[in-house]
Amino acid sequence: ASGGAWGAGIGGGFGIGRNITINGGTVIASGGAWGAGIGGGHSYAGKNITISGGSVKAVGGNQGGNPIGGGINQSAVTPTLADKTTPVYLLEIANKNNLDIVINGTDYPDKHFDENKIYAYLPAGTAEKPNIVKIGGNTVGAYYYDSEWKTVTCAGGHTESEDDGNCIT
């Protein structure tokens, strides 16, 4: 989805972009010159944006505008899950062999159009209960967000299992 001159790729034209929900699929949202990728158009806010699956790439307009949030001179926003209270954060996941990707037990696209990676929005999680990413059936990481993405690892570099806290060999 691409915004016109002042519009968001998904959301407001020359206005507020609100009550936007993306539940899955492979999405590219590019803002017009002053618009957000997902959210508000020129000088307008983006509000109530929900992303709960899929691979979502958001690009703000080339004259300003946030990837997700408001257009030029407005704030970026952190999208939430469908509960409207749990924030989600972007984790780019490389997948050069286009193997199946499963995150927290949910299937995700294996690539983002012609890119060999996906753009997954995941809840923050914690070191004790991280997001588990599997590629091709193998756990490649246990991730949580605390101002930046961190990977939970066990001795020997193996990742921590979501189920019992043991290391996966």
FINU-157600 format. One record per residue (C-alpha): residue number from 1; residue in one letter; chain; x, y, z. Coordinates in Angstrom, 3 decimals, decimal comma. Layout:
<nodes>
(node NUM; a; A; (X; Y; Z))
...
</nodes>
This chain:
<nodes>
(node 1; a; A; (0,000; 0,000; 0,000))
(node 2; s; A; (1,413; 3,392; -0,979))
(node 3; g; A; (0,152; 6,767; 0,217))
(node 4; g; A; (-0,478; 9,661; -2,107))
(node 5; a; A; (1,362; 12,992; -1,719))
(node 6; w; A; (0,269; 13,626; 1,879))
(node 7; g; A; (-1,216; 10,303; 2,877))
(node 8; a; A; (-0,182; 7,291; 4,874))
(node 9; g; A; (0,370; 3,990; 3,103))
(node 10; i; A; (-2,288; 2,494; 5,393))
(node 11; g; A; (-4,392; 4,929; 7,414))
(node 12; g; A; (-5,183; 8,607; 6,989))
(node 13; g; A; (-5,006; 10,561; 3,773))
(node 14; f; A; (-4,724; 14,187; 4,800))
(node 15; g; A; (-5,900; 13,293; 8,288))
(node 16; i; A; (-5,665; 11,055; 11,350))
(node 17; g; A; (-5,110; 7,350; 10,788))
(node 18; r; A; (-6,778; 5,317; 13,520))
(node 19; n; A; (-8,281; 1,925; 14,318))
(node 20; i; A; (-5,907; 0,083; 11,979))
(node 21; t; A; (-5,596; -3,705; 12,383))
(node 22; i; A; (-3,188; -6,067; 10,613))
(node 23; n; A; (-3,687; -9,734; 11,578))
(node 24; g; A; (-1,318; -11,472; 9,178))
(node 25; g; A; (-0,093; -11,693; 5,635))
(node 26; t; A; (2,845; -9,962; 3,985))
(node 27; v; A; (2,471; -6,177; 4,003))
(node 28; i; A; (4,523; -3,245; 2,711))
(node 29; a; A; (3,101; 0,156; 3,670))
(node 30; s; A; (4,919; 3,224; 2,313))
(node 31; g; A; (3,836; 6,732; 3,230))
(node 32; g; A; (3,463; 9,492; 0,676))
(node 33; a; A; (5,912; 12,417; 0,953))
(node 34; w; A; (4,778; 13,597; 4,430))
(node 35; g; A; (2,758; 10,613; 5,598))
(node 36; a; A; (3,453; 7,666; 7,853))
(node 37; g; A; (3,852; 4,179; 6,468))
(node 38; i; A; (1,022; 3,078; 8,789))
(node 39; g; A; (-0,946; 5,764; 10,639))
(node 40; g; A; (-1,565; 9,431; 9,925))
(node 41; g; A; (-1,134; 11,543; 6,843))
(node 42; h; A; (0,585; 14,951; 6,651))
(node 43; s; A; (0,811; 16,540; 10,158))
(node 44; y; A; (-1,726; 14,105; 11,622))
(node 45; a; A; (-1,408; 11,446; 14,300))
(node 46; g; A; (-1,669; 7,696; 14,043))
(node 47; k; A; (-3,739; 6,057; 16,799))
(node 48; n; A; (-4,938; 2,619; 17,861))
(node 49; i; A; (-2,724; 0,542; 15,546))
(node 50; t; A; (-2,810; -3,240; 16,062))
(node 51; i; A; (-0,378; -5,744; 14,499))
(node 52; s; A; (-0,813; -9,366; 15,548))
(node 53; g; A; (0,888; -11,466; 12,903))
(node 54; g; A; (2,446; -11,668; 9,484))
(node 55; s; A; (5,423; -9,788; 8,088))
(node 56; v; A; (4,841; -6,028; 8,158))
(node 57; k; A; (7,309; -3,537; 6,650))
(node 58; a; A; (6,411; 0,111; 7,246))
(node 59; v; A; (8,302; 2,993; 5,604))
(node 60; g; A; (7,637; 6,668; 6,367))
(node 61; g; A; (7,362; 9,183; 3,538))
(node 62; n; A; (10,530; 10,688; 2,060))
(node 63; q; A; (9,725; 14,216; 3,338))
(node 64; g; A; (9,068; 13,043; 6,891))
(node 65; g; A; (6,560; 10,798; 8,535))
(node 66; n; A; (7,131; 7,857; 10,804))
(node 67; p; A; (7,169; 4,218; 9,777))
(node 68; i; A; (4,287; 3,676; 12,255))
(node 69; g; A; (2,495; 6,606; 13,870))
(node 70; g; A; (1,987; 10,121; 12,658))
(node 71; g; A; (2,914; 12,017; 9,566))
(node 72; i; A; (5,502; 14,802; 9,558))
(node 73; n; A; (5,803; 16,690; 12,897))
(node 74; q; A; (3,913; 13,928; 14,731))
(node 75; s; A; (5,107; 11,144; 17,023))
(node 76; a; A; (5,857; 7,533; 16,237))
(node 77; v; A; (3,646; 5,062; 18,085))
(node 78; t; A; (4,218; 1,533; 19,298))
(node 79; p; A; (1,565; -0,805; 17,895))
(node 80; t; A; (-0,235; -3,247; 20,185))
(node 81; l; A; (-1,717; -6,724; 20,082))
(node 82; a; A; (-5,475; -7,100; 19,672))
(node 83; d; A; (-5,938; -6,567; 23,438))
(node 84; k; A; (-4,968; -2,890; 22,808))
(node 85; t; A; (-2,653; -2,914; 25,852))
(node 86; t; A; (0,251; -5,235; 24,999))
(node 87; p; A; (2,868; -3,379; 22,916))
(node 88; v; A; (4,648; -5,154; 20,066))
(node 89; y; A; (8,128; -4,460; 18,729))
(node 90; l; A; (9,788; -5,165; 15,399))
(node 91; l; A; (12,166; -8,131; 15,128))
(node 92; e; A; (13,691; -8,668; 11,679))
(node 93; i; A; (14,370; -12,370; 11,150))
(node 94; a; A; (16,780; -13,526; 8,428))
(node 95; n; A; (15,761; -16,651; 6,511))
(node 96; k; A; (18,098; -17,064; 3,529))
(node 97; n; A; (16,844; -20,589; 2,759))
(node 98; n; A; (13,133; -19,642; 2,950))
(node 99; l; A; (12,366; -22,348; 5,512))
(node 100; d; A; (9,133; -22,435; 7,522))
(node 101; i; A; (9,061; -19,869; 10,355))
(node 102; v; A; (7,071; -20,491; 13,549))
(node 103; i; A; (7,016; -17,929; 16,361))
(node 104; n; A; (5,403; -18,810; 19,679))
(node 105; g; A; (3,602; -21,694; 17,975))
(node 106; t; A; (2,152; -19,545; 15,149))
(node 107; d; A; (3,126; -19,917; 11,471))
(node 108; y; A; (4,610; -16,796; 9,839))
(node 109; p; A; (5,450; -16,070; 6,186))
(node 110; d; A; (8,812; -17,576; 5,175))
(node 111; k; A; (9,972; -14,408; 3,413))
(node 112; h; A; (8,880; -10,841; 2,761))
(node 113; f; A; (8,164; -10,784; -0,978))
(node 114; d; A; (11,650; -10,961; -2,590))
(node 115; e; A; (13,573; -10,372; 0,670))
(node 116; n; A; (15,060; -13,336; 2,524))
(node 117; k; A; (13,772; -12,126; 5,880))
(node 118; i; A; (10,547; -11,176; 7,617))
(node 119; y; A; (9,434; -8,231; 9,756))
(node 120; a; A; (7,702; -9,721; 12,801))
(node 121; y; A; (6,029; -7,606; 15,487))
(node 122; l; A; (6,270; -9,500; 18,765))
(node 123; p; A; (5,275; -8,765; 22,364))
(node 124; a; A; (8,160; -7,754; 24,628))
(node 125; g; A; (8,342; -11,050; 26,540))
(node 126; t; A; (10,846; -11,532; 29,349))
(node 127; a; A; (14,062; -13,452; 29,873))
(node 128; e; A; (11,968; -16,052; 31,734))
(node 129; k; A; (9,214; -16,209; 29,080))
(node 130; p; A; (10,728; -15,060; 25,763))
(node 131; n; A; (9,407; -15,247; 22,214))
(node 132; i; A; (10,533; -18,572; 20,691))
(node 133; v; A; (11,548; -18,401; 17,014))
(node 134; k; A; (11,862; -21,615; 15,006))
(node 135; i; A; (13,109; -21,779; 11,433))
(node 136; g; A; (12,792; -25,066; 9,570))
(node 137; g; A; (11,688; -26,784; 12,796))
(node 138; n; A; (14,818; -25,773; 14,733))
(node 139; t; A; (14,751; -23,219; 17,537))
(node 140; v; A; (17,061; -20,417; 16,437))
(node 141; g; A; (16,386; -17,967; 19,215))
(node 142; a; A; (14,485; -17,011; 22,317))
(node 143; y; A; (13,951; -13,249; 22,221))
(node 144; y; A; (12,701; -10,571; 24,577))
(node 145; y; A; (12,651; -6,784; 24,301))
(node 146; d; A; (14,004; -4,430; 26,948))
(node 147; s; A; (14,812; -1,207; 25,051))
(node 148; e; A; (16,478; -3,467; 22,454))
(node 149; w; A; (16,109; -7,089; 21,369))
(node 150; k; A; (18,056; -9,522; 23,514))
(node 151; t; A; (18,614; -13,227; 22,971))
(node 152; v; A; (18,379; -15,722; 25,797))
(node 153; t; A; (21,107; -18,356; 25,530))
(node 154; c; A; (22,208; -21,332; 27,618))
(node 155; a; A; (25,649; -22,805; 28,180))
(node 156; g; A; (27,185; -23,928; 24,909))
(node 157; g; A; (25,204; -21,338; 22,965))
(node 158; h; A; (21,986; -23,360; 22,852))
(node 159; t; A; (18,724; -21,479; 23,253))
(node 160; e; A; (16,431; -21,805; 26,224))
(node 161; s; A; (13,306; -23,927; 25,779))
(node 162; e; A; (9,981; -22,177; 26,294))
(node 163; d; A; (8,469; -25,301; 27,864))
(node 164; d; A; (10,805; -26,309; 30,672))
(node 165; g; A; (13,760; -23,920; 30,764))
(node 166; n; A; (16,168; -26,622; 29,610))
(node 167; c; A; (18,667; -26,000; 26,858))
(node 168; i; A; (17,900; -27,393; 23,425))
(node 169; t; A; (20,732; -29,463; 21,960))
</nodes>
